[in-house]
Amino acid sequence: MKKMILASCILAAAVFAAPDAAETAAKAEAAQKELSKETAEPAAPAAEAAPAAEQAAPAEAAAPAEAAPAGEAPVAEAAPAEEAPAAEQVAAAEPAAAEQVAAADEQKPAKKKKRRKKKKMIQQAVIETPKIAFDINADFELEAGKVFWTSEDDAYSDNLETWNGEANFAVLAEGDDFKGKIAVAFYPGDLKDEGYADKAAKKEAFRNGQNGHEDDYFSLDEAWAFQETEMFNFKVGRWDNTDKNGDYFGGYIDGYMNGFMSTQPSENQLQFGLTPSETMDLYVSLISQSANLNKGDLRAVFNFHNLEALNNIKIQLGYRSNIFDLVYDADAKVQHNVSLKANVPFGNIVNLFGEVALMNLSADDDMVMPITGGLAFNTPVVDRIILEAEYIGDRYEHPEFVSGGKHVKDVLGAVYLEKAFTDRFSLSAGFHSYGSTKDWMLSGNLVGRIN
């Protein structure tokens, strides 16, 4: 009896629930068709997906899981289960795309302006304030040279052709955008070479006390101040423009000056500089050594460095002329020097360098084209080794490029070595052509640092 009553209740519930289930299934089928239509058009905006979601909501509310028969429940729940992710995908399409664009922008390297690396002149200051640091350099040099005579005659038969010394004293100052230096060199009078005509005249001068300790002298080698900003700089004072890739040859725009550890003479200058980038700088100088400013030179140098596309090759284009001589004398003879230098590093050990110049460019003189080149080595045993050579065609026809001797050579050579024994003493030595002759000379320079 109880079983019959329970079966009757179940049958009655099924009869009353059937119309609702049919209606729910019809709504679910309509919602499924609408969803298929929306997803078939991917170009439709996200806003058009909202009605589909709203249509699916009544179907879900009208057919709760408890009211539907077990066989029909998956049909009623299929529409909201598949439609909700689709609506979320369409609605989130634009924010996701925006996030991808933002992520791509973040992955792009930020373009930052590189700051030019400034070389510090003072490493360890003697006196330092919040704005400026001071240092003192003091050292002495002893230099000697001996010629190995083979083709020329030894006029004086001296033990050493070169024997002299000097003491150097300098005060340096440096701040964030300022540098300054005063350097004085002192020379002992008894070692001073006055260029006497012969050995007897030299001995006579010493015998008469004309070249003794009372004749000690000094020279002001440097006295300058340098002010700079990120792109511009300004320098005024006195210094030398020695700028060589090697040691013995080169630096032609400032005049022909070769020799072991040779430097150009100090000059009074006003220099303007421009550094527009990490790879280029320009310096223009107004130079004069005239007591009344009746003569003057113009010097311009372009430097290109840190060129990654050219394997960090360094290039310099230089020009110099005594064009300001025309201000005082309209008939002054104006000459022009132009040079091109290059330095190619091969790792941290070897550098290949070269320089070619056009000198004495004027309406009256014949142009001279010196060419020099060589290799510079940095080794653990010897700090620096430089092999270099110079060529000037028909050198004997140009007296300005000939220094002593009868056997003049077009090609000259030199070997230079430098070694620091301690932080106080270093020795430099060179085996090089003697002047412009076939003979060779051995030179040495010992430096002792006091501070």
WOVENWO-V215653 format. One record per residue. N is the residue number from 1. OMEGA is omega in whole degrees, -180 to 180 (* if undefined). Layout:
n=[N:N]
omega=[OMEGA:OMEGA]
This chain:
n=[1:2:3:4:5:6:7:8:9:10:11:12:13:14:15:16:17:18:19:20:21:22:23:24:25:26:27:28:29:30:31:32:33:34:35:36:37:38:39:40:41:42:43:44:45:46:47:48:49:50:51:52:53:54:55:56:57:58:59:60:61:62:63:64:65:66:67:68:69:70:71:72:73:74:75:76:77:78:79:80:81:82:83:84:85:86:87:88:89:90:91:92:93:94:95:96:97:98:99:100:101:102:103:104:105:106:107:108:109:110:111:112:113:114:115:116:117:118:119:120:121:122:123:124:125:126:127:128:129:130:131:132:133:134:135:136:137:138:139:140:141:142:143:144:145:146:147:148:149:150:151:152:153:154:155:156:157:158:159:160:161:162:163:164:165:166:167:168:169:170:171:172:173:174:175:176:177:178:179:180:181:182:183:184:185:186:187:188:189:190:191:192:193:194:195:196:197:198:199:200:201:202:203:204:205:206:207:208:209:210:211:212:213:214:215:216:217:218:219:220:221:222:223:224:225:226:227:228:229:230:231:232:233:234:235:236:237:238:239:240:241:242:243:244:245:246:247:248:249:250:251:252:253:254:255:256:257:258:259:260:261:262:263:264:265:266:267:268:269:270:271:272:273:274:275:276:277:278:279:280:281:282:283:284:285:286:287:288:289:290:291:292:293:294:295:296:297:298:299:300:301:302:303:304:305:306:307:308:309:310:311:312:313:314:315:316:317:318:319:320:321:322:323:324:325:326:327:328:329:330:331:332:333:334:335:336:337:338:339:340:341:342:343:344:345:346:347:348:349:350:351:352:353:354:355:356:357:358:359:360:361:362:363:364:365:366:367:368:369:370:371:372:373:374:375:376:377:378:379:380:381:382:383:384:385:386:387:388:389:390:391:392:393:394:395:396:397:398:399:400:401:402:403:404:405:406:407:408:409:410:411:412:413:414:415:416:417:418:419:420:421:422:423:424:425:426:427:428:429:430:431:432:433:434:435:436:437:438:439:440:441:442:443:444:445:446:447:448:449:450:451]
omega=[180:-180:180:180:-179:179:178:179:-179:180:179:180:-179:-180:-179:-177:-175:179:-180:-179:180:179:179:180:180:179:179:180:178:179:-180:178:180:179:179:179:-178:-178:179:180:-176:-178:-179:-180:-177:-178:-179:178:-178:178:179:179:-180:178:-180:-177:178:180:180:-180:-177:-178:175:-174:-177:-176:-176:174:-176:-178:-175:-177:-180:-180:-179:-176:-175:-176:-180:-178:-179:-174:-176:177:-179:179:179:180:-179:-178:-177:-176:-178:176:180:179:179:179:179:178:179:179:179:178:-180:-179:179:179:179:-180:180:179:-179:176:-179:179:-179:179:179:178:-179:179:179:-175:173:176:-178:176:180:-176:-174:179:-179:178:179:176:178:179:176:-179:172:-177:180:180:-180:179:175:-174:176:-177:179:178:176:-173:-173:-178:179:174:178:176:178:177:-179:-179:178:175:-176:179:-177:174:-177:176:-178:174:-179:-178:-177:173:177:-177:171:-177:-179:177:180:-177:176:-177:-177:178:-178:179:-178:180:-179:-177:179:-177:180:179:178:179:180:179:178:-179:-178:178:-180:-178:-179:-178:180:-179:176:-176:180:177:176:-176:-178:173:-173:175:-174:179:-176:168:-178:-176:-175:175:-174:-179:-179:178:-174:177:178:-176:-180:-177:-178:171:179:-180:-168:-176:173:-177:-167:-176:-179:-179:-176:-179:177:180:179:-179:-178:179:175:177:178:-177:176:-169:171:-171:176:-178:177:179:-176:-177:179:-172:-176:170:-177:178:178:-175:170:-169:175:172:-178:-179:-179:179:177:179:180:-178:172:-179:179:-178:172:178:175:-175:-178:-179:-176:-180:-180:178:176:177:178:-177:176:175:-175:179:176:180:176:-173:-178:175:-179:180:-180:-176:-178:-180:-178:179:-177:178:-178:174:178:180:176:-179:177:179:-176:178:173:-174:179:-174:-172:172:174:-177:179:179:174:-175:170:-174:178:177:180:-179:-173:-172:173:178:177:-178:174:179:178:179:-179:180:176:-178:171:-175:178:-177:176:-173:180:173:-178:173:-176:-180:180:178:171:-178:-180:-177:-176:179:-177:-175:-178:-177:179:179:174:174:-179:-176:-176:-179:175:-179:178:-177:180:173:-176:178:179:-178:175:-179:176:176:-180:-175:175:-178:174:180:180:175:-166:176:177:-175:178:-175:178:-178:-180:-177:175:-179:178:-179:178:179:175:-178:-176:-178:*]
